[in-house]
Amino acid sequence: MSNTRDNLNIVVVGHVDHGKSTLIGRLLYDTDSLPSGAIEKVKRISAEKGKSFEYAYLLDAFEEEQKQGITIDITMLQFFTKKRDYVIIDAPGHKEFLKNMISGAASAEAAILVVDAKEGIQEQSKRHGYILSLLGIKKVYVAVNKMDLVDYSEERFNEIQVEFNEFLNNLNIYPEKYIPISAFHGENIVKKSKKLSWYKDNAILEEMDVIEKEKGIEAKPLRFPIQDVYKFDSRRIIAGRIEAGTLKAGDEITIYPSGKTTKVKTIEFWQEKDKTDIVTAGMSVGITVEDEFFNKRGEIICHKDEPVIVSNVFNANIFWLGKKPLYANKKYKLKLATDEVEFEVLSINKVIDAATLESKKDLSTINKNDVAEVTLKTKHAISFDEFSKLQSTGRFVIIDGFDISGGGIISGVEDSLKREIKDLKTNNLAIRKRLVTRKEREEKLNQKGKVIWLSGLPGCGKNEIAVKLEKKLFDLGKKVYYLDSSNIRFGLSSDLSFDRQDAYEQTRRIAEVANLFADSGTITIVSAVSRFKEDREYAKDIIGKDSYTEIFVEASSEICEKRNPNAFKGENAKEYLYEKSEYPTLSLYIDDAEFNSDKKAQAILEVLKL
């Protein structure tokens, strides 16, 4: 076959008696993709057993040919249509299938879930649906098989569709199509069946041919994990393997988790014949950058507008292979791309036996060959992707002592938690999966959620400016909310005093609330003295530098005292000191106690282009 042909990996799952093997055998037979001699062998086996030709035996014959006496974990079955080449991922058991999918030995882009039209949804059918949910496979097709046993009834087909959707939707699986078939009789496999004339859509092979394949790994967002940094003469060369995307000289890049931005100066090469200005996924490369940062192994380089997730708390699905059980709160090592970090399991949320797919009641440990849904906390923030979006940076291995004892895939982290989370007082925490993302909310509102943080001494005028800014944005049709730190003192922070430690805690609480508002897609205006630079920097880390704009409202102590004399009386009479931030901020200078707050708010609108 030509190398330019499209290739699609499909996994077929289903109850042992619902016709999964027959469907696979039929696909191999009808596309003329079987090894020579397989059909004659099956005819012989069928005759010996006194049965008519069994398509299910074709799968056994094919797998037997592949094994040749060697035990294998997974079988890759190839067949071809005029449009593309297919690989069906089939495994002798759930255990091997899950292990291979999580470890990366197999990778499915779509799934066919086979269910028996007569028997309907069985417990095992539901467990197979759960597997697909666990692995984050989005493109799911349900083949309702054995329609011949229910007289090709449209009513029965619709019943199954309603019943199964009720279960699958609860797992966040929304099947692309339900397709009625009879694998044994070849109905609706290659072409539409006259016996299913009420079904107006494609036959199963036609439907597979129109599955939209994901764009190639080189067209995905750039992911370049740093393997090492080498010093040659005056150059510092950052080396590693590009896992996804494309990179060229002159590109603006961000290095995570630090978030530092620079530009690619050169793509390095050993020999003149290897010289290039553009490199893509799968290539091991060296680059130099314009700015001298301290770069280290484990960091990930991305394009500026396509960042990885940075956090130290996230949900994962893991497959455990360790001799000893995995325990919550014990220290293990996690290896993701080129990064290595210590971690612990904060909570074990669900455990299933990989052989039977049954849920276990005991959530205190994970035993060998168990699959579990867990919440992990790494020692410090790391960079990663959700596995369903990018596999190479969403997959990790677990090391216990010196042994590789498990593998895992990252299932997600809430938008509002994409940062380093400190000082957790609990070890029983699960991040709940949400069905509406921040991006979807922002698209619906036609605006970006952000925080405008107005800071400055009491009496500088920040509150009056904030009030006017909120009104102007509201009149422009924006979803906006003004969060006044004074109001938070009456409720959320009524337990805090005004000392240094509580001032930090007040800023932290405001930032956490503002972050949730921004996550909802709201433009959030904060006015807070927040006079310590360390506190504001922490607020920026909580909210995320791309969503945070800091404005220093600068006024002399004379103007501040004139505007707010109470702030400078009694206990507050000591001179207020304000620490300016060390990163770039906007400044508004107030040179008159009677200044025009409306004009200042308008100036902010114009600068921020809101």
PELIN-V352982 format. One record per residue. N is the residue number from 1. RES is the residue in one small letter. OMEGA is omega in radians with two decimals (* if undefined). NEAR is the number of other C-alpha atoms within 8 Angstrom. Layout:
# PELIN-V352982
n = (N | N)
res = (RES | RES)
omega = (OMEGA | OMEGA)
near = (NEAR | NEAR)
This chain:
# PELIN-V352982
n = (1 | 2 | 3 | 4 | 5 | 6 | 7 | 8 | 9 | 10 | 11 | 12 | 13 | 14 | 15 | 16 | 17 | 18 | 19 | 20 | 21 | 22 | 23 | 24 | 25 | 26 | 27 | 28 | 29 | 30 | 31 | 32 | 33 | 34 | 35 | 36 | 37 | 38 | 39 | 40 | 41 | 42 | 43 | 44 | 45 | 46 | 47 | 48 | 49 | 50 | 51 | 52 | 53 | 54 | 55 | 56 | 57 | 58 | 59 | 60 | 61 | 62 | 63 | 64 | 65 | 66 | 67 | 68 | 69 | 70 | 71 | 72 | 73 | 74 | 75 | 76 | 77 | 78 | 79 | 80 | 81 | 82 | 83 | 84 | 85 | 86 | 87 | 88 | 89 | 90 | 91 | 92 | 93 | 94 | 95 | 96 | 97 | 98 | 99 | 100 | 101 | 102 | 103 | 104 | 105 | 106 | 107 | 108 | 109 | 110 | 111 | 112 | 113 | 114 | 115 | 116 | 117 | 118 | 119 | 120 | 121 | 122 | 123 | 124 | 125 | 126 | 127 | 128 | 129 | 130 | 131 | 132 | 133 | 134 | 135 | 136 | 137 | 138 | 139 | 140 | 141 | 142 | 143 | 144 | 145 | 146 | 147 | 148 | 149 | 150 | 151 | 152 | 153 | 154 | 155 | 156 | 157 | 158 | 159 | 160 | 161 | 162 | 163 | 164 | 165 | 166 | 167 | 168 | 169 | 170 | 171 | 172 | 173 | 174 | 175 | 176 | 177 | 178 | 179 | 180 | 181 | 182 | 183 | 184 | 185 | 186 | 187 | 188 | 189 | 190 | 191 | 192 | 193 | 194 | 195 | 196 | 197 | 198 | 199 | 200 | 201 | 202 | 203 | 204 | 205 | 206 | 207 | 208 | 209 | 210 | 211 | 212 | 213 | 214 | 215 | 216 | 217 | 218 | 219 | 220 | 221 | 222 | 223 | 224 | 225 | 226 | 227 | 228 | 229 | 230 | 231 | 232 | 233 | 234 | 235 | 236 | 237 | 238 | 239 | 240 | 241 | 242 | 243 | 244 | 245 | 246 | 247 | 248 | 249 | 250 | 251 | 252 | 253 | 254 | 255 | 256 | 257 | 258 | 259 | 260 | 261 | 262 | 263 | 264 | 265 | 266 | 267 | 268 | 269 | 270 | 271 | 272 | 273 | 274 | 275 | 276 | 277 | 278 | 279 | 280 | 281 | 282 | 283 | 284 | 285 | 286 | 287 | 288 | 289 | 290 | 291 | 292 | 293 | 294 | 295 | 296 | 297 | 298 | 299 | 300 | 301 | 302 | 303 | 304 | 305 | 306 | 307 | 308 | 309 | 310 | 311 | 312 | 313 | 314 | 315 | 316 | 317 | 318 | 319 | 320 | 321 | 322 | 323 | 324 | 325 | 326 | 327 | 328 | 329 | 330 | 331 | 332 | 333 | 334 | 335 | 336 | 337 | 338 | 339 | 340 | 341 | 342 | 343 | 344 | 345 | 346 | 347 | 348 | 349 | 350 | 351 | 352 | 353 | 354 | 355 | 356 | 357 | 358 | 359 | 360 | 361 | 362 | 363 | 364 | 365 | 366 | 367 | 368 | 369 | 370 | 371 | 372 | 373 | 374 | 375 | 376 | 377 | 378 | 379 | 380 | 381 | 382 | 383 | 384 | 385 | 386 | 387 | 388 | 389 | 390 | 391 | 392 | 393 | 394 | 395 | 396 | 397 | 398 | 399 | 400 | 401 | 402 | 403 | 404 | 405 | 406 | 407 | 408 | 409 | 410 | 411 | 412 | 413 | 414 | 415 | 416 | 417 | 418 | 419 | 420 | 421 | 422 | 423 | 424 | 425 | 426 | 427 | 428 | 429 | 430 | 431 | 432 | 433 | 434 | 435 | 436 | 437 | 438 | 439 | 440 | 441 | 442 | 443 | 444 | 445 | 446 | 447 | 448 | 449 | 450 | 451 | 452 | 453 | 454 | 455 | 456 | 457 | 458 | 459 | 460 | 461 | 462 | 463 | 464 | 465 | 466 | 467 | 468 | 469 | 470 | 471 | 472 | 473 | 474 | 475 | 476 | 477 | 478 | 479 | 480 | 481 | 482 | 483 | 484 | 485 | 486 | 487 | 488 | 489 | 490 | 491 | 492 | 493 | 494 | 495 | 496 | 497 | 498 | 499 | 500 | 501 | 502 | 503 | 504 | 505 | 506 | 507 | 508 | 509 | 510 | 511 | 512 | 513 | 514 | 515 | 516 | 517 | 518 | 519 | 520 | 521 | 522 | 523 | 524 | 525 | 526 | 527 | 528 | 529 | 530 | 531 | 532 | 533 | 534 | 535 | 536 | 537 | 538 | 539 | 540 | 541 | 542 | 543 | 544 | 545 | 546 | 547 | 548 | 549 | 550 | 551 | 552 | 553 | 554 | 555 | 556 | 557 | 558 | 559 | 560 | 561 | 562 | 563 | 564 | 565 | 566 | 567 | 568 | 569 | 570 | 571 | 572 | 573 | 574 | 575 | 576 | 577 | 578 | 579 | 580 | 581 | 582 | 583 | 584 | 585 | 586 | 587 | 588 | 589 | 590 | 591 | 592 | 593 | 594 | 595 | 596 | 597 | 598 | 599 | 600 | 601 | 602 | 603 | 604 | 605 | 606 | 607 | 608 | 609 | 610)
res = (m | s | n | t | r | d | n | l | n | i | v | v | v | g | h | v | d | h | g | k | s | t | l | i | g | r | l | l | y | d | t | d | s | l | p | s | g | a | i | e | k | v | k | r | i | s | a | e | k | g | k | s | f | e | y | a | y | l | l | d | a | f | e | e | e | q | k | q | g | i | t | i | d | i | t | m | l | q | f | f | t | k | k | r | d | y | v | i | i | d | a | p | g | h | k | e | f | l | k | n | m | i | s | g | a | a | s | a | e | a | a | i | l | v | v | d | a | k | e | g | i | q | e | q | s | k | r | h | g | y | i | l | s | l | l | g | i | k | k | v | y | v | a | v | n | k | m | d | l | v | d | y | s | e | e | r | f | n | e | i | q | v | e | f | n | e | f | l | n | n | l | n | i | y | p | e | k | y | i | p | i | s | a | f | h | g | e | n | i | v | k | k | s | k | k | l | s | w | y | k | d | n | a | i | l | e | e | m | d | v | i | e | k | e | k | g | i | e | a | k | p | l | r | f | p | i | q | d | v | y | k | f | d | s | r | r | i | i | a | g | r | i | e | a | g | t | l | k | a | g | d | e | i | t | i | y | p | s | g | k | t | t | k | v | k | t | i | e | f | w | q | e | k | d | k | t | d | i | v | t | a | g | m | s | v | g | i | t | v | e | d | e | f | f | n | k | r | g | e | i | i | c | h | k | d | e | p | v | i | v | s | n | v | f | n | a | n | i | f | w | l | g | k | k | p | l | y | a | n | k | k | y | k | l | k | l | a | t | d | e | v | e | f | e | v | l | s | i | n | k | v | i | d | a | a | t | l | e | s | k | k | d | l | s | t | i | n | k | n | d | v | a | e | v | t | l | k | t | k | h | a | i | s | f | d | e | f | s | k | l | q | s | t | g | r | f | v | i | i | d | g | f | d | i | s | g | g | g | i | i | s | g | v | e | d | s | l | k | r | e | i | k | d | l | k | t | n | n | l | a | i | r | k | r | l | v | t | r | k | e | r | e | e | k | l | n | q | k | g | k | v | i | w | l | s | g | l | p | g | c | g | k | n | e | i | a | v | k | l | e | k | k | l | f | d | l | g | k | k | v | y | y | l | d | s | s | n | i | r | f | g | l | s | s | d | l | s | f | d | r | q | d | a | y | e | q | t | r | r | i | a | e | v | a | n | l | f | a | d | s | g | t | i | t | i | v | s | a | v | s | r | f | k | e | d | r | e | y | a | k | d | i | i | g | k | d | s | y | t | e | i | f | v | e | a | s | s | e | i | c | e | k | r | n | p | n | a | f | k | g | e | n | a | k | e | y | l | y | e | k | s | e | y | p | t | l | s | l | y | i | d | d | a | e | f | n | s | d | k | k | a | q | a | i | l | e | v | l | k | l)
omega = (3.13 | 3.14 | -3.09 | -3.12 | 3.12 | -3.12 | -3.13 | 3.11 | -3.10 | 3.02 | 3.10 | 3.13 | 3.12 | 3.11 | -3.05 | -3.09 | -3.04 | 3.02 | 3.13 | -3.10 | 3.12 | 3.13 | -3.13 | 3.11 | -3.13 | 3.13 | 3.13 | -3.10 | -3.03 | 3.10 | 3.10 | -3.06 | -3.07 | 3.07 | -3.11 | 3.11 | -3.08 | -3.09 | 3.13 | -3.13 | -3.11 | 3.08 | -3.13 | -3.14 | -3.12 | -3.14 | 3.14 | -3.11 | 3.13 | -3.12 | 3.01 | -3.07 | -3.10 | -3.14 | -3.14 | -3.13 | 3.11 | -3.14 | 3.12 | -3.12 | -3.14 | -3.11 | 3.14 | 3.13 | -3.12 | -3.05 | -3.10 | 3.07 | 3.14 | 3.10 | 3.11 | -3.13 | -2.97 | -3.14 | 3.07 | -3.11 | -3.10 | 2.91 | -2.97 | 2.95 | 3.12 | -3.05 | -3.01 | 3.06 | 3.12 | 2.96 | 3.05 | 3.11 | -3.14 | -3.12 | 3.11 | -3.13 | -3.13 | -3.05 | -3.11 | -3.12 | -3.13 | -3.14 | -3.10 | 3.12 | -3.10 | -3.10 | 3.13 | 3.10 | 3.09 | -3.08 | -3.10 | 3.11 | 3.13 | -3.10 | 2.97 | -3.14 | -3.06 | 3.10 | -3.08 | -3.09 | -3.09 | -3.11 | 3.13 | -3.05 | 3.08 | 3.12 | -3.12 | 3.08 | 3.14 | -3.14 | 3.09 | 3.05 | 3.13 | 3.10 | -3.10 | 3.09 | -3.12 | -3.08 | 3.07 | 3.11 | -3.01 | -3.05 | -3.08 | 3.09 | 3.14 | 3.08 | 3.13 | -2.98 | 3.10 | 3.10 | 3.10 | -3.11 | 3.09 | 3.11 | 3.10 | -3.03 | 3.08 | -3.12 | 3.13 | 3.11 | -3.13 | 3.11 | -3.13 | -3.13 | -3.13 | -3.08 | -3.07 | 3.11 | -3.14 | 3.14 | -3.05 | 3.13 | 3.11 | 3.10 | -3.08 | 3.02 | 3.14 | -3.03 | 3.12 | -3.11 | 2.87 | -3.07 | 3.11 | -3.12 | 2.85 | -3.06 | -3.08 | -3.10 | 3.10 | -3.12 | 3.08 | 3.12 | -3.13 | 3.12 | -3.07 | -3.10 | 3.08 | -3.13 | 3.11 | -3.03 | 3.13 | 3.13 | -2.98 | -3.04 | -3.08 | 2.92 | -2.97 | 3.14 | 3.09 | -3.13 | 3.13 | -3.14 | 3.13 | 3.04 | -3.13 | -3.14 | 3.08 | 3.12 | -3.08 | -3.08 | 3.14 | -3.14 | -3.14 | 3.11 | -3.12 | 3.01 | -3.07 | 3.13 | 3.14 | 3.11 | -3.14 | 3.05 | -3.09 | 3.10 | 3.06 | -3.05 | -3.11 | -3.06 | 2.98 | -3.05 | 3.09 | -3.05 | 3.10 | 3.14 | 3.11 | -3.10 | 3.14 | 3.04 | -3.07 | -3.10 | 3.10 | 3.12 | -3.13 | -3.14 | 3.03 | -3.05 | 3.03 | -3.12 | -3.09 | 0.23 | -3.06 | -3.13 | 3.13 | -3.07 | 3.09 | 3.10 | 3.07 | -3.14 | -3.12 | 2.89 | -3.05 | 3.12 | -3.14 | -3.11 | -3.08 | -3.10 | -3.13 | -3.04 | 3.12 | 3.07 | -3.11 | -3.14 | -3.04 | -3.10 | 3.12 | -3.10 | 3.01 | -2.97 | 2.99 | 3.12 | 2.92 | -3.13 | -3.03 | -3.07 | 3.13 | 3.03 | 2.98 | 3.12 | -3.13 | 3.11 | 3.10 | 3.09 | -3.13 | 3.11 | 3.13 | 2.94 | -2.98 | -3.05 | 3.13 | -3.02 | 2.93 | 3.01 | 3.05 | 3.12 | 3.02 | 3.07 | -3.13 | 3.08 | 3.11 | 3.00 | -3.06 | 3.06 | -3.01 | -3.13 | -3.05 | 3.09 | 3.08 | 3.11 | 3.03 | -3.11 | 2.98 | 3.05 | 3.05 | -3.11 | 3.05 | 3.08 | 3.13 | 3.08 | 3.13 | -3.00 | -3.12 | -3.08 | 3.03 | -3.10 | 3.07 | 3.10 | 3.00 | 3.08 | 3.12 | 3.11 | 3.02 | -2.97 | 3.11 | 3.09 | 3.06 | 3.07 | -3.03 | -3.12 | -3.07 | -3.05 | 3.11 | 3.12 | 3.10 | -3.14 | -3.09 | -3.13 | -3.11 | -3.12 | 3.03 | -3.07 | -3.12 | -3.14 | 3.01 | 2.98 | -3.08 | 2.97 | -3.03 | 2.94 | -3.08 | 3.02 | 3.10 | -3.05 | 3.07 | -3.10 | 3.09 | -3.14 | -3.12 | 3.01 | 2.96 | -3.08 | -3.09 | -3.14 | 3.12 | -2.98 | -3.01 | 3.13 | 3.07 | -3.10 | -3.14 | 2.99 | -3.12 | 3.13 | 3.09 | -3.03 | 3.10 | -3.05 | 2.96 | -2.97 | 3.14 | 3.09 | -3.13 | 3.05 | -3.07 | -3.08 | 3.05 | 3.06 | -3.12 | -3.13 | -3.07 | 3.14 | -3.12 | -3.12 | 3.09 | -3.13 | -3.04 | 2.90 | 3.06 | -3.11 | -3.10 | 3.02 | 3.13 | -2.99 | 3.03 | 3.10 | -3.10 | -3.14 | 3.11 | -3.12 | 3.09 | -3.10 | 3.08 | -3.12 | 3.13 | 3.11 | -3.13 | 3.12 | 3.14 | -3.11 | -3.09 | 3.07 | 3.09 | 3.01 | -3.14 | 3.11 | 3.04 | -3.00 | 3.12 | -3.05 | 3.12 | -3.08 | 3.05 | 3.12 | -3.10 | 3.11 | -3.07 | -3.10 | 3.14 | 3.13 | -3.13 | -3.14 | -3.13 | -3.13 | 3.11 | -3.11 | -3.12 | 3.13 | 3.10 | -3.14 | 3.09 | 3.12 | -3.14 | 2.99 | -2.99 | 3.07 | 3.12 | -3.11 | -3.09 | -3.09 | 3.12 | 3.13 | 3.13 | 3.09 | -3.12 | -3.06 | -3.05 | -3.08 | -3.11 | 3.13 | -3.04 | 3.02 | -3.11 | 3.13 | -3.02 | -3.09 | -3.13 | 3.05 | 3.09 | -3.11 | 3.10 | 3.13 | 3.13 | -3.12 | 3.11 | -3.11 | 3.13 | 3.13 | -3.14 | 3.13 | 3.11 | 3.08 | -3.13 | 3.12 | 3.12 | 3.14 | -3.08 | 2.95 | -3.00 | 3.13 | 3.10 | 2.92 | -3.10 | 3.11 | 3.10 | -2.94 | 3.14 | -3.06 | 3.14 | -3.13 | -3.13 | 3.12 | 3.09 | 3.09 | 3.13 | 3.11 | 3.13 | -3.04 | -3.10 | -3.00 | 3.13 | -3.12 | -2.99 | 3.02 | -3.12 | 3.10 | 3.10 | 3.09 | -2.97 | 3.09 | -3.14 | 3.14 | 3.12 | 3.14 | -3.13 | -3.11 | 3.12 | -3.09 | -3.10 | -3.05 | -3.09 | -3.11 | -3.06 | 3.11 | 3.04 | -3.09 | -3.09 | -3.03 | 3.12 | -3.05 | 3.07 | 3.03 | 3.12 | 3.14 | 3.13 | -3.13 | 3.14 | 3.07 | -3.08 | 3.05 | 3.00 | 3.09 | 3.00 | -3.10 | 3.12 | -3.08 | -3.11 | 3.14 | -3.13 | -3.03 | -3.12 | -3.07 | 3.14 | 3.14 | 3.13 | 3.11 | 3.12 | 3.13 | 3.11 | 3.12 | -3.08 | -3.14 | -3.08 | 3.12 | -3.12 | *)
near = (3 | 4 | 4 | 4 | 9 | 7 | 8 | 10 | 12 | 13 | 12 | 13 | 10 | 13 | 13 | 6 | 5 | 11 | 16 | 13 | 10 | 14 | 12 | 11 | 13 | 14 | 11 | 12 | 10 | 8 | 9 | 7 | 10 | 10 | 6 | 5 | 6 | 11 | 9 | 7 | 9 | 14 | 10 | 8 | 8 | 12 | 10 | 7 | 6 | 6 | 8 | 6 | 8 | 12 | 14 | 13 | 11 | 12 | 12 | 8 | 11 | 11 | 9 | 9 | 7 | 7 | 9 | 6 | 5 | 5 | 5 | 6 | 9 | 11 | 10 | 8 | 8 | 10 | 13 | 10 | 9 | 4 | 8 | 11 | 12 | 12 | 12 | 11 | 14 | 11 | 10 | 8 | 7 | 11 | 9 | 11 | 13 | 10 | 10 | 12 | 12 | 14 | 11 | 8 | 7 | 8 | 7 | 11 | 13 | 12 | 14 | 12 | 13 | 15 | 15 | 13 | 14 | 8 | 6 | 8 | 11 | 8 | 6 | 9 | 11 | 11 | 10 | 12 | 12 | 10 | 8 | 10 | 11 | 9 | 11 | 9 | 13 | 9 | 9 | 14 | 13 | 12 | 13 | 14 | 14 | 15 | 15 | 7 | 8 | 10 | 6 | 9 | 8 | 8 | 6 | 9 | 11 | 8 | 8 | 11 | 9 | 8 | 9 | 9 | 10 | 8 | 9 | 14 | 9 | 7 | 9 | 8 | 11 | 9 | 11 | 7 | 7 | 10 | 11 | 12 | 14 | 13 | 13 | 11 | 5 | 10 | 14 | 14 | 14 | 11 | 11 | 11 | 9 | 5 | 6 | 11 | 8 | 5 | 7 | 5 | 4 | 11 | 13 | 13 | 11 | 10 | 9 | 7 | 9 | 6 | 6 | 4 | 6 | 5 | 6 | 6 | 9 | 9 | 9 | 10 | 10 | 14 | 12 | 12 | 15 | 16 | 12 | 9 | 12 | 8 | 8 | 7 | 4 | 5 | 7 | 9 | 12 | 13 | 13 | 12 | 13 | 16 | 13 | 16 | 14 | 14 | 9 | 10 | 11 | 8 | 9 | 10 | 12 | 13 | 12 | 13 | 10 | 5 | 7 | 7 | 9 | 10 | 12 | 15 | 10 | 10 | 15 | 10 | 10 | 6 | 6 | 6 | 4 | 7 | 10 | 7 | 8 | 9 | 10 | 11 | 12 | 8 | 8 | 8 | 12 | 11 | 12 | 13 | 10 | 8 | 6 | 5 | 4 | 4 | 7 | 9 | 11 | 11 | 14 | 12 | 13 | 15 | 12 | 9 | 4 | 8 | 8 | 9 | 9 | 13 | 14 | 14 | 13 | 13 | 14 | 13 | 14 | 13 | 14 | 14 | 10 | 13 | 6 | 6 | 9 | 10 | 9 | 11 | 8 | 8 | 7 | 11 | 11 | 12 | 12 | 12 | 10 | 11 | 9 | 9 | 10 | 10 | 12 | 12 | 13 | 14 | 12 | 14 | 10 | 10 | 15 | 11 | 12 | 12 | 8 | 6 | 10 | 8 | 8 | 9 | 5 | 6 | 10 | 7 | 10 | 13 | 11 | 10 | 11 | 13 | 13 | 13 | 12 | 15 | 16 | 14 | 11 | 12 | 8 | 8 | 13 | 9 | 12 | 10 | 12 | 13 | 14 | 11 | 7 | 9 | 10 | 9 | 14 | 15 | 16 | 12 | 13 | 13 | 13 | 10 | 5 | 5 | 7 | 9 | 12 | 12 | 14 | 14 | 14 | 13 | 13 | 9 | 11 | 10 | 8 | 8 | 10 | 10 | 12 | 13 | 10 | 4 | 4 | 6 | 4 | 5 | 8 | 6 | 8 | 10 | 9 | 5 | 7 | 6 | 5 | 6 | 8 | 10 | 6 | 8 | 11 | 13 | 8 | 6 | 8 | 6 | 9 | 8 | 14 | 12 | 15 | 12 | 12 | 14 | 14 | 14 | 13 | 9 | 12 | 14 | 10 | 12 | 8 | 8 | 12 | 14 | 9 | 11 | 13 | 12 | 8 | 10 | 12 | 10 | 7 | 6 | 6 | 9 | 10 | 11 | 9 | 10 | 11 | 10 | 10 | 7 | 8 | 12 | 10 | 8 | 7 | 7 | 10 | 8 | 5 | 8 | 6 | 6 | 6 | 6 | 6 | 10 | 11 | 10 | 8 | 10 | 13 | 11 | 9 | 10 | 12 | 11 | 8 | 13 | 12 | 9 | 12 | 14 | 11 | 10 | 15 | 14 | 15 | 15 | 14 | 14 | 13 | 12 | 8 | 12 | 13 | 9 | 11 | 6 | 12 | 12 | 9 | 9 | 12 | 11 | 10 | 11 | 14 | 9 | 8 | 4 | 10 | 12 | 11 | 10 | 12 | 11 | 15 | 11 | 11 | 9 | 6 | 6 | 13 | 15 | 12 | 9 | 9 | 10 | 9 | 6 | 10 | 12 | 8 | 5 | 6 | 8 | 8 | 6 | 6 | 5 | 5 | 8 | 7 | 7 | 9 | 5 | 4 | 5 | 9 | 8 | 8 | 9 | 7 | 12 | 8 | 6 | 9 | 4 | 7 | 6 | 10 | 9 | 7 | 10 | 13 | 10 | 8 | 9 | 10 | 8 | 6 | 6 | 5 | 5)
